[in-house]
Amino acid sequence: MKPLHVILSVIGGAIAGAAVGLLVAPEKGETTRCKIAKILKEKGISLKKDKMEELVDEIEDQIDKHI
């Protein structure tokens, strides 16, 4: 593997891990999704509500597969 691929893989894994950590937190899902959207908006990334719901569904599916 090229060093760039390794770095991108590590960064991608860290982002996915942080997202999963936030999504399984004890707060309501809606509150957590609003916080994620706010953080992304501050960084200049805009996710529409439909895309956020799709992301949540994908993460939930991945978690269910591993449990």
C-alpha positions in Angstrom: 0.0 0.0 0.0 1.1 3.5 -0.7 1.7 5.7 2.3 -1.1 8.1 1.2 -3.6 5.2 1.2 -2.5 4.3 4.8 -2.9 7.9 6.0 -6.3 8.2 4.3 -7.4 4.9 5.8 -6.4 6.0 9.3 -8.2 9.3 8.9 -11.3 7.6 7.5 -11.3 5.1 10.3 -11.0 7.9 12.9 -13.9 9.8 11.4 -16.1 6.6 11.3 -15.2 5.7 14.8 -16.1 9.2 16.1 -19.4 9.1 14.2 -20.3 5.7 15.7 -19.3 6.9 19.1 -21.6 9.9 18.8 -24.4 7.9 17.4 -24.4 5.3 20.3 -24.2 8.0 22.9 -27.0 8.2 25.5 -28.6 11.3 24.1 -31.6 11.2 21.8 -30.6 10.5 18.1 -32.2 13.7 16.9 -30.1 15.8 19.3 -27.0 14.0 18.3 -27.7 14.4 14.6 -28.2 18.1 15.1 -24.9 18.4 16.9 -23.1 16.5 14.1 -24.8 18.7 11.4 -23.7 21.8 13.4 -20.1 20.6 13.6 -20.0 19.8 9.9 -21.6 23.2 9.0 -18.9 25.0 11.1 -16.3 23.1 9.0 -18.0 24.2 5.8 -19.6 20.8 5.1 -23.3 20.8 4.4 -25.4 17.7 4.8 -29.0 17.7 4.0 -31.4 16.0 6.4 -32.0 13.2 3.9 -28.2 12.5 3.6 -27.8 12.6 7.4 -30.6 10.0 7.8 -28.9 7.9 5.1 -25.6 8.1 6.9 -27.2 7.1 10.2 -28.9 4.1 8.5 -25.7 2.9 7.0 -23.8 3.2 10.3 -26.6 1.3 12.1 -26.5 -1.5 9.5 -22.7 -1.8 10.0 -23.1 -2.0 13.7 -25.8 -4.6 13.5 -23.6 -6.7 11.3 -20.8 -6.7 13.8 -23.0 -7.4 16.9 
